[in-house]
Amino acid sequence: MVSKVPPDMGKMGTVLVTGAAGCIGAWVVAERAKAGLPVHVFDLSDDRRRLRLLLDDESAASVPWTTGDIADFDAVTRAVEASGATAVVHLAALQVPFCRADPVAGARANVVGQVNVLEAARSAGIRNVVYASSVAALPVAGAARPSTLYGVFKQADEGAADIYWRDWGVASVGLRPHTVYGAGRDQGLTSAPTRAMVAAAAGEPFTIPFAGPLQFQHARDAARQFLACAEAAVEGAPVLDLGGPVVTVEEIVAAIRVEVPDAEIACEGDPLPFPAEGDGGPLDALIDDIGRTPLAEGVRESIAAFRDLLARGLVAVD
Ligand SMILES: NC(=O)c1ccc[n+]([C@@H]2O[C@H](COP(=O)([O-])OP(=O)(O)OC[C@H]3O[C@@H](n4cnc5c(N)ncnc54)[C@H](O)[C@@H]3O)[C@@H](O)[C@H]2O)c1
């Protein structure tokens, strides 16, 4: 059973955010920090550079931060205890290319890490666990299984969450983003549209190496959706697509050219190896006033932010 609740970030105590040196996690932490609400980071990396894209240096430096490996159960348990967390937003993972490059590290981070978070939540009696699955966990039409090792790992995560609910009553929400964009989205297969925006803002050429339809999700919207689900009184272990507008990469390129008319941005190649679209309806039913930034607005805001961040030397074209 999933109960509909209004987003109210204030009700939660400390939220432990795993993988918060990364893109979505930085936005989750920034949302909490800007609202003056307690948050604690757990990440292999102690690099706060993505957080500094979103918060001033002093605010970024003051976020409580534990470095550790999500595949190390004792480290995860200690972080849960030390943070005093009442909710966990679990984002630590290796993305598609990194799982392909090192499958064992991918399995440890993406599968053992998920079990560690669920087990730590069980031990500590944490009521609210939200974790990132992915649209890549879904097979493309006509296929029986996901098309990447990363997708298979995410499918395993969804199965583990289901068993933790059925065997031990650990409730969780799995969210499946598709293609997240915005400041800090600088690595992974689907980071190319964001890197194209950085290049356009810098006056450099860029070719996005895929084409066709996808669901384009602003990182701030995704962060708010993760936090709202952490707030929800959920029974069970539902897995929900983030939803949002389906656009083509060609439309993203056109939206970039509206902001930078002489931009040398193109796209070429096959569509992404995932379904083009997930159904955002169940998430709409769970969260009131779900925010989904329209394409033109999100691209305008991102390019303006990248112009500023380039000028301050905080991002670079790669
Ligand atoms: N960005 C997207 O479009 C997208 C789409 C679908 C799913 N997701 C999922 O959302 C989550 C966040 O994505 P993101 O774009 O912010 O990723 P990201 O690559 O920017 O960040 C991942 C973070 O996880 C950390 N990490 C990796 N291995 C770790 C380990 N062993 N122990 C501790 N920390 C570790 C990294 O240091 C990094 O800070 C991931 O689970 C990802 O699979 C993202």
The ligand as a Tripos MOL2 file, in Angstrom:
@<TRIPOS>MOLECULE
LIG
   44    48     1     0     0
SMALL
NO_CHARGES

@<TRIPOS>ATOM
      1 N1         21.9330   10.2210  -13.6340 N.am      1 LIG1
      2 C1         20.9920    9.5050  -14.2610 C.2       1 LIG1
      3 O1         20.4610    9.8740  -15.3200 O.2       1 LIG1
      4 C2         20.5370    8.2130  -13.6430 C.ar      1 LIG1
      5 C3         19.6150    7.4270  -14.3320 C.ar      1 LIG1
      6 C4         19.1730    6.2490  -13.7630 C.ar      1 LIG1
      7 C5         19.6470    5.8710  -12.5250 C.ar      1 LIG1
      8 N2         20.5450    6.6390  -11.8710 N.ar      1 LIG1
      9 C6         21.0370    6.2010  -10.5610 C.3       1 LIG1
     10 O2         20.9370    7.2930   -9.6460 O.3       1 LIG1
     11 C7         22.0300    7.2170   -8.7190 C.3       1 LIG1
     12 C8         22.7870    8.5320   -8.7290 C.3       1 LIG1
     13 O3         23.2030    8.8260  -10.0670 O.3       1 LIG1
     14 P1         24.2110   10.0150  -10.3530 P.3       1 LIG1
     15 O4         23.9820   10.4460  -11.7390 O.co2     1 LIG1
     16 O5         24.1610   10.9950   -9.2520 O.co2     1 LIG1
     17 O6         25.6100    9.1960  -10.2970 O.3       1 LIG1
     18 P2         27.0960    9.7210  -10.1130 P.3       1 LIG1
     19 O7         27.9700    8.7840  -10.8980 O.co2     1 LIG1
     20 O8         27.2010   11.1840  -10.4040 O.co2     1 LIG1
     21 O9         27.3710    9.5280   -8.5650 O.3       1 LIG1
     22 C9         27.5180    8.2770   -7.9750 C.3       1 LIG1
     23 C10        28.2420    8.4630   -6.6420 C.3       1 LIG1
     24 O10        28.3760    7.1640   -6.0480 O.3       1 LIG1
     25 C11        29.6470    7.1210   -5.4300 C.3       1 LIG1
     26 N3         30.0960    5.7380   -5.3210 N.ar      1 LIG1
     27 C12        30.4150    4.8930   -6.3300 C.ar      1 LIG1
     28 N4         30.8360    3.7300   -5.8380 N.ar      1 LIG1
     29 C13        30.7890    3.8420   -4.4790 C.ar      1 LIG1
     30 C14        31.1020    2.9710   -3.4250 C.ar      1 LIG1
     31 N5         31.5980    1.7490   -3.6600 N.pl3     1 LIG1
     32 N6         30.9150    3.3960   -2.1620 N.ar      1 LIG1
     33 C15        30.4430    4.6550   -1.9130 C.ar      1 LIG1
     34 N7         30.1260    5.5260   -2.8880 N.ar      1 LIG1
     35 C16        30.3110    5.1200   -4.1560 C.ar      1 LIG1
     36 C17        30.5620    7.9270   -6.3390 C.3       1 LIG1
     37 O11        31.7270    8.3640   -5.6550 O.3       1 LIG1
     38 C18        29.6450    9.0550   -6.7800 C.3       1 LIG1
     39 O12        29.8040   10.1710   -5.9460 O.3       1 LIG1
     40 C19        22.8480    6.0070   -9.1190 C.3       1 LIG1
     41 O13        22.4140    4.9020   -8.3530 O.3       1 LIG1
     42 C20        22.5020    5.8130  -10.5680 C.3       1 LIG1
     43 O14        22.6910    4.4810  -10.9780 O.3       1 LIG1
     44 C21        21.0080    7.8120  -12.4100 C.ar      1 LIG1
@<TRIPOS>BOND
     1     1     2 1
     2     2     3 2
     3     2     4 1
     4     4     5 ar
     5     4    44 ar
     6     5     6 ar
     7     6     7 ar
     8     7     8 ar
     9     8     9 1
    10     8    44 ar
    11     9    10 1
    12     9    42 1
    13    10    11 1
    14    11    12 1
    15    11    40 1
    16    12    13 1
    17    13    14 1
    18    14    15 2
    19    14    16 1
    20    14    17 1
    21    17    18 1
    22    18    19 2
    23    18    20 1
    24    18    21 1
    25    21    22 1
    26    22    23 1
    27    23    24 1
    28    23    38 1
    29    24    25 1
    30    25    26 1
    31    25    36 1
    32    26    27 ar
    33    26    35 ar
    34    27    28 ar
    35    28    29 ar
    36    29    30 ar
    37    29    35 ar
    38    30    31 1
    39    30    32 ar
    40    32    33 ar
    41    33    34 ar
    42    34    35 ar
    43    36    37 1
    44    36    38 1
    45    38    39 1
    46    40    41 1
    47    40    42 1
    48    42    43 1
@<TRIPOS>SUBSTRUCTURE
     1 LIG1         1 GROUP 0 **** ****
